[in-house]
Structures are given as C-alpha cells and as structure tokens.
Amino acid sequence: MNKNNCIIISSVVAIVVIAGGFTMDNIIGSNRIKKSESTHVASVLVPTAKDFYKVGDTVKINDISLKIDKIHTANGNKANRPDAGLEYLIVTITVKNESNRNRSYGDDFQMQDDKGKISDPIVTMMANNHIFKGGNLAPKGEFTGTLTFLTVKDAKGLSLNYNWDTLRHKIVRFKLN
C-alpha cells in the first residue's frame, strides 16, 4: 500500500470512530430516570431537559442528592420591596453528599416561566435569607440554603432549572407550581 492510501484509510477510520463516539453519547444521553414511587427518590442516570420533578422529590446526581424542600412567596420587608405586580419567590434547597469522600456541588440555578423567560436568582436584604451557594461538602455532609427570584405575582408554570453539567448542557428541572 502506498502512503496516500494509508492516510486515506486512517482518516476514514478516525471519522468512523469519532462518529461512533457521538452516537454512543446520544444513546447514553437518552437514558431515562429511574424513580421509586415509594420513597420519592429519583436516581439520575443521565437526566435530560425533558424530565421534571416536584417540590419534595430528591434527585441524585452522582454522589450528590438535591432536594427542593419548599417554596414560598413574599412581598418583601422594609428594606426590600418588589415593584407593583411582582413578588419574591423563595426556594429552599438541600444538597447532601452521600459518598465517603469530599464532593463539590454547584449553584447554577435559574427560574423559567411558562413563556420561556429564564431568570437568575437575586440577592435581597430579607431576614432569614441564607443564600444557597455552591461549595464543597465533607462525607455525609449537607447544606440547606435559599434562592430568591423576582417573578410576576401569582405566576403559573414556573420551574427551577439546575444546570449540573454546563459542558454537556444537562439540566434537571423542578416544577414549582
């Protein structure tokens, strides 16, 4: 075989291997989530943007479990008041390290309304607002904090989106109402 034929064959093999890798990634990415109805614990194999959870469900991502404990609305206080027609939506989140090693967790949460508008959390001066921030947890450790969003009063169709793998755009979504 001459040198040009070897280069062509090597190039074709490389393209087939790369295409096969993308195909396997898509097959793995299409896996669904196994959910135990009795414990309300969702074990995430590879979540997709189509999967929604309820407030109170626990989602396990690798060794980290994530749970939206509660949501409530507020009209603010003397230091912070939203504009007319708006309210604060406060989401309480608990994250747990279920492994025997230190684990990091992220804080890439956003709220999405029924029209597709995506909002980042805001910082307020309201009392008892322990802000949820990403960080590290010791083995079996846990952290609970809140995120505050500004939303239209009595908004419907809200979801809290957690982007747990920014490189692969893996999103876990919680229905808030």
C-alpha positions in Angstrom: 0.0 0.0 0.0 1.3 3.4 -0.8 1.5 6.3 1.6 -1.6 8.2 0.2 -3.8 5.1 0.6 -2.7 4.7 4.3 -3.5 8.3 5.0 -7.0 8.0 3.4 -7.8 4.7 5.3 -6.5 6.2 8.6 -8.7 9.3 8.0 -11.8 7.2 7.3 -11.2 5.0 10.4 -10.7 8.1 12.6 -14.0 9.7 11.3 -15.9 6.4 11.9 -14.5 6.2 15.5 -15.4 9.8 16.2 -18.9 9.4 14.8 -19.4 6.3 16.8 -18.4 8.2 20.0 -21.0 10.8 19.3 -23.6 8.2 18.6 -22.9 6.4 21.9 -23.1 9.7 23.7 -26.5 10.3 22.3 -27.7 6.8 23.2 -26.4 7.2 26.8 -27.9 10.8 26.9 -31.3 9.4 26.0 -31.5 7.2 29.1 -34.4 7.9 31.4 -34.5 8.3 35.1 -35.5 5.5 37.4 -37.9 6.7 40.1 -39.0 4.9 43.2 -42.6 5.9 43.9 -42.4 4.6 47.5 -39.6 6.8 48.5 -40.0 9.8 46.1 -36.3 9.5 45.3 -35.2 9.9 41.7 -31.9 8.3 40.8 -30.4 10.1 37.9 -28.5 8.1 35.3 -28.3 10.8 32.7 -31.1 13.4 33.1 -32.4 15.2 30.1 -34.1 18.6 29.7 -37.4 16.8 29.3 -37.5 15.4 32.9 -39.4 17.3 35.6 -39.5 16.7 39.3 -41.8 18.0 42.0 -41.0 20.0 45.1 -40.0 17.4 47.7 -38.5 14.9 45.2 -34.9 14.0 45.8 -32.7 13.9 42.7 -29.4 12.0 42.9 -26.6 13.2 40.6 -23.5 11.0 41.0 -22.9 11.1 44.8 -24.8 14.4 45.5 -28.5 14.4 46.2 -30.5 17.6 45.6 -34.0 18.3 47.0 -36.3 21.3 46.8 -37.6 21.4 50.3 -40.2 24.2 49.9 -41.2 27.3 48.1 -43.0 30.4 49.2 -43.7 33.9 48.1 -43.0 37.1 49.9 -43.9 40.8 49.3 -40.6 41.9 50.9 -39.9 43.9 54.0 -39.0 47.5 54.9 -35.6 47.1 53.2 -36.7 45.3 50.1 -40.0 45.6 48.3 -40.6 44.4 44.7 -42.3 46.7 42.3 -46.1 46.6 41.9 -47.3 43.4 40.4 -44.2 41.5 41.3 -43.3 39.2 44.3 -40.3 37.3 45.6 -40.3 33.5 45.1 -38.1 31.9 47.7 -36.9 28.4 47.1 -35.3 26.3 49.9 -32.8 23.7 48.6 -30.9 21.0 50.5 -27.9 19.3 49.0 -26.3 16.2 50.6 -23.0 14.3 49.9 -23.9 10.7 50.1 -20.3 9.5 49.4 -17.4 8.8 51.7 -15.3 11.5 50.0 -15.4 15.2 49.8 -17.7 16.4 46.9 -18.3 19.7 45.3 -21.7 20.9 44.2 -22.8 23.8 42.0 -25.2 26.7 42.3 -26.2 27.1 38.7 -29.9 27.5 39.3 -32.3 29.5 37.1 -36.1 30.0 37.2 -38.1 29.7 34.0 -41.6 30.9 33.4 -44.3 29.4 31.2 -43.3 31.8 28.3 -39.7 30.6 28.4 -38.2 33.6 30.2 -35.2 32.5 32.3 -34.2 34.5 35.3 -31.2 34.3 37.6 -31.6 34.4 41.4 -31.3 37.8 43.0 -29.8 39.0 46.3 -32.2 40.6 48.8 -31.8 42.1 52.3 -34.7 40.0 53.7 -34.2 38.4 57.1 -33.7 34.6 57.3 -32.4 34.5 53.7 -29.5 32.1 53.9 -28.3 32.2 50.3 -27.6 28.9 48.6 -24.1 28.9 47.2 -22.0 26.2 45.5 -19.2 24.7 47.5 -17.8 21.5 49.0 -19.3 19.0 51.4 -17.5 16.6 53.7 -18.5 12.9 53.5 -22.2 12.6 54.5 -22.4 16.4 54.9 -25.3 18.5 53.9 -26.2 22.2 53.3 -29.5 24.0 53.1 -30.0 27.4 51.7 -32.4 29.6 49.8 -32.6 31.2 46.4 -34.7 34.2 45.8 -36.2 35.1 42.4 -38.3 38.1 41.3 -41.4 37.0 39.5 -44.8 38.2 38.4 -47.4 38.0 41.2 -49.3 34.6 41.1 -47.2 33.4 38.1 -48.0 29.9 36.9 -45.9 27.3 35.0 -42.7 28.1 36.9 -39.8 25.7 37.0 -36.4 25.8 38.8 -33.7 24.6 36.4 -30.4 23.2 37.7 -27.6 23.0 35.1 -25.4 20.3 36.7 -23.1 19.8 33.7 -22.5 23.1 31.9 -20.3 21.5 29.2 -23.0 18.9 28.2 -26.0 21.2 29.0 -27.5 18.6 31.4 -30.5 20.2 33.2 -32.7 18.9 36.0 -36.0 20.8 36.2 -38.3 21.1 39.2 -41.9 22.2 38.7 -42.6 25.0 41.2 -46.3 25.3 40.6 
